[in-house]
Amino acid sequence: MKVFVTGATGFQGSSIANELLKNNHEVVTLKRDLTQGMPPTTAIEIIEGGLEHRESLAKAMKNTQAAVYSFPLIFDLDLAKSYTENFIAAAKKENVPLIVFNTTFHLSTKKTGLLALDMKLAMKKLFDASGLKLITLAPDLYLDNIAAPWSIPVILENKIVPYPIASNQKLPWVSHSDLGKYVAKAIEKPELAGKTLPIGGNLVTGEEITAAIASKINQELNFVPVPPNEFEKQIAPGFGDLAAKEISNLYRFIEQNYSDFVDKDFQKTNELLDISPQPLLDWAASVNWSN
């Protein structure tokens, strides 16, 4: 199939695109400035434009059999609605048969008062009202956040794995690689349209993730739980105050709504999509931990 993927040159989008390419699908994406940033694989067709351009979106979706929507790391409710409306309008214009909405984090069933979560709910409502055939995939925590380029030096130099979750608390994690596999499976199952599926489900603690990393780099490491307030202060210089607050709010929400995360039926999703999540040690082995 030919599949349109938003953000196929970014972290999550590239994992989705790469998995689709492995499965012999064609991938097309948008890029605002073709002269900026690292060029993606030549296997991806790139159309100049962004989610603010309905014409570019329609051009990118022309003759596609599926489209994958992941909203970028922007915290603006009006923009989220506008971009989603543009995406929907373009998908309708080009009669795209199936949409996969990657919520990028837990999808709440009601408003929470937290911008980062309420944006996802607003986008889902727009999709539900659109009449498009939609499969919604809802991941939770990403293993790859722990292995981000700015995180690995901290791990190697300080012999710690810091993260804003409680000690010895099992939570559902997913790798970017698995995210791509879930999407690639979903586009081949249009009969699942209308479903919202939790994805991932590796229920592990920060200590278990730390042990897996330690076994691969042959060093002793300690997991360090970081209070969300402290985490917000740490990431503000790099992400900006608003993004730091909203990202940290996700972890505050986990603290206050723990059962919402662990009580999901991940097994049913894995059966429907015929997926076995990547074992933790396999994920750790896939990362280049050298500084």
C-alpha positions in Angstrom: 0.0 0.0 0.0 0.9 3.6 -0.2 0.7 5.2 3.2 0.9 8.8 4.3 2.7 9.3 7.7 2.9 12.5 9.5 6.3 13.4 10.9 8.1 10.5 9.2 11.4 12.4 9.6 11.0 12.6 13.4 11.6 10.0 16.2 8.3 8.3 16.3 7.3 8.9 12.7 10.5 7.5 11.4 10.0 4.3 13.3 6.6 4.0 11.9 7.8 4.7 8.4 10.7 2.3 8.6 8.4 -0.5 9.7 6.0 0.2 6.8 9.0 0.2 4.4 10.1 -3.2 5.8 6.7 -4.5 5.0 7.1 -3.3 1.4 4.7 -0.4 1.6 5.3 3.0 0.1 5.6 5.9 2.5 4.9 9.6 1.8 5.3 12.4 4.3 5.3 16.2 4.6 8.3 18.5 5.4 8.0 22.2 5.8 11.5 23.0 4.5 13.2 20.4 2.3 16.6 22.1 2.8 16.6 21.8 6.6 17.6 18.9 8.8 19.0 15.5 8.1 17.6 13.9 4.9 15.4 10.9 5.6 15.9 7.6 3.6 15.4 8.1 -0.1 12.7 5.5 0.1 10.3 8.0 1.6 8.5 10.4 -0.8 8.5 13.9 0.6 6.0 16.6 -0.2 6.8 20.2 0.9 4.4 21.6 3.4 3.0 21.1 6.9 -0.2 20.2 8.8 -1.3 23.8 8.4 -1.6 23.4 4.6 -4.6 21.5 3.5 -3.4 21.6 -0.1 -0.1 19.9 0.8 -1.9 17.4 2.9 -4.2 16.5 0.1 -1.3 16.2 -2.3 0.5 13.9 0.1 -2.6 11.7 0.6 -3.4 11.4 -3.1 -3.7 7.7 -4.1 -2.9 6.5 -0.6 -4.6 3.5 1.0 -4.0 4.6 4.6 -2.8 7.6 6.5 -1.2 7.7 10.0 -1.7 10.7 12.2 0.6 11.6 15.1 0.4 15.1 16.5 3.8 16.7 17.1 5.1 17.7 20.5 3.2 21.0 20.5 1.0 22.2 23.4 -1.7 24.3 21.8 -5.3 23.2 21.9 -6.4 25.5 19.0 -3.5 24.3 16.9 -4.3 20.7 17.6 -7.8 21.2 16.5 -6.9 23.1 13.4 -4.2 20.6 12.3 -6.6 17.7 12.9 -9.4 19.4 10.9 -7.0 20.0 8.1 -5.9 16.4 8.1 -9.5 15.2 8.2 -10.5 17.5 5.3 -7.6 16.3 3.2 -8.3 12.6 3.9 -12.0 13.1 2.9 -11.0 15.0 -0.3 -8.7 12.1 -1.3 -11.1 9.4 -0.1 -8.4 7.7 2.1 -9.9 4.3 3.1 -8.3 4.0 6.6 -6.8 6.3 9.2 -4.6 5.3 12.1 -4.5 7.8 14.9 -1.5 7.4 17.2 -2.4 9.3 20.3 1.3 9.2 21.4 0.2 8.8 25.1 -2.7 7.5 27.2 -6.1 8.6 25.9 -8.4 9.7 28.7 -12.2 9.1 28.4 -13.0 12.5 29.8 -11.5 16.0 30.3 -8.7 16.1 32.9 -7.9 19.8 33.0 -4.4 19.0 31.7 -3.7 20.5 28.3 -1.5 17.6 27.1 -4.2 15.1 27.7 -7.2 17.2 26.8 -5.7 17.9 23.4 -5.7 14.2 22.6 -9.3 13.9 23.7 -10.3 16.8 21.5 -8.5 15.4 18.4 -10.2 12.0 19.0 -13.6 13.7 19.1 -12.9 15.4 15.8 -11.9 12.1 14.2 -15.0 10.3 15.6 -17.3 12.9 14.2 -15.6 12.9 10.8 -17.1 9.7 9.4 -13.6 8.4 8.4 -12.7 4.8 9.1 -10.4 5.1 12.1 -8.3 2.8 14.2 -7.0 4.6 17.3 -3.7 3.3 18.9 -2.9 4.5 22.4 0.6 3.9 23.7 1.8 5.0 27.1 5.5 5.3 28.1 8.3 5.0 25.6 11.5 3.0 26.4 13.2 5.2 23.8 12.8 8.3 26.0 15.3 6.7 28.4 17.7 6.2 25.5 17.3 9.7 24.1 20.6 11.3 22.9 20.5 13.7 25.9 19.8 10.8 28.4 22.6 8.4 27.5 25.5 10.6 28.6 23.7 11.0 32.0 23.5 7.2 32.3 27.1 6.6 31.4 28.7 9.4 33.3 26.7 9.2 36.5 25.8 5.4 36.6 22.2 6.2 37.1 18.9 6.0 35.1 16.8 8.9 36.3 13.1 9.0 35.3 9.9 10.7 36.7 8.2 7.5 37.9 8.0 5.9 41.3 10.4 3.1 42.4 9.3 -0.5 41.9 6.1 0.6 40.1 5.2 -1.5 37.1 4.0 0.6 34.2 3.2 -0.2 30.5 6.2 0.6 28.2 6.6 0.4 24.4 9.5 0.9 22.2 9.4 3.1 19.1 10.2 -0.1 17.1 7.1 -1.8 18.4 5.0 1.3 17.8 5.9 1.0 14.2 4.9 -2.7 14.2 1.5 -1.9 15.7 0.8 0.7 13.1 2.0 -1.5 10.3 -0.3 -4.3 11.5 -3.2 -1.9 12.0 -3.3 -0.6 8.4 -3.7 -4.2 7.2 -6.8 -4.7 9.4 -9.5 -2.2 8.2 -12.0 -4.5 9.9 -10.8 -3.0 13.2 -12.0 0.5 12.3 -13.9 2.1 15.2 -11.7 0.5 17.8 -9.4 2.2 20.3 -6.6 -0.1 21.2 -4.0 0.2 24.0 -0.6 -0.8 22.7 2.6 -2.0 24.3 2.0 -3.6 27.6 5.5 -4.5 28.7 4.7 -4.0 32.4 8.1 -3.3 34.0 9.6 -1.1 36.7 12.3 1.5 36.3 14.6 -0.9 38.2 14.0 -3.6 35.7 14.7 -1.3 32.8 17.9 -0.2 34.6 19.0 -3.8 35.1 18.4 -4.5 31.4 20.6 -1.5 30.4 23.3 -2.5 32.9 23.5 -6.0 31.5 24.2 -4.6 28.0 26.8 -2.1 29.0 28.4 -4.3 31.7 28.2 -1.6 34.3 26.4 -1.2 37.6 23.5 1.3 37.4 20.9 2.6 39.8 17.4 3.7 39.0 16.7 7.1 40.4 13.0 8.2 40.7 12.7 11.9 39.9 9.7 13.8 41.3 7.7 15.4 38.5 8.3 18.9 39.9 12.1 18.4 39.8 11.8 16.8 36.3 10.0 19.9 35.1 12.8 22.1 36.3 15.4 19.9 34.7 13.9 19.8 31.2 12.6 23.5 31.1 15.9 24.8 29.6 15.7 22.5 26.7 12.0 22.2 26.1 10.7 25.6 27.3 8.5 26.3 30.3 5.2 25.4 28.8 6.4 22.1 27.3 8.2 21.2 30.5 5.1 21.7 32.5 2.8 19.7 30.2 5.3 16.9 29.8 5.7 16.7 33.5 1.9 16.8 33.9 1.8 13.4 32.1 3.8 11.9 34.9 1.7 13.7 37.6 -1.3 12.1 35.9 0.3 8.6 36.1 0.9 9.1 39.8 -2.7 10.0 40.4 -4.3 7.5 38.0 -2.1 4.5 38.2 -4.8 1.9 37.7 -5.9 3.6 34.4 -2.5 2.5 33.0 -2.1 -1.0 34.2 -5.7 -2.2 33.9 -5.8 -2.0 30.1 -6.4 -5.1 28.0 -3.0 -5.2 26.2 -3.3 -8.9 25.5 -6.5 -8.4 23.5 -4.7 -5.8 21.3 -1.7 -8.1 20.8 -4.1 -10.9 19.8 -6.0 -8.7 17.4 -2.9 -7.4 15.7 -0.9 -10.6 16.1 2.0 -8.9 17.9 4.4 -10.0 20.7 6.0 -6.9 22.3 9.7 -6.7 22.1 11.3 -8.2 25.2 13.1 -5.7 27.4 16.5 -7.2 26.9 16.1 -7.2 23.2 15.2 -3.5 23.3 18.3 -2.7 25.5 20.5 -4.7 23.0 19.1 -2.6 20.1 20.3 0.7 21.5 23.8 2.1 20.9 24.8 3.0 24.4 28.2 4.4 23.5 28.6 8.1 24.4 
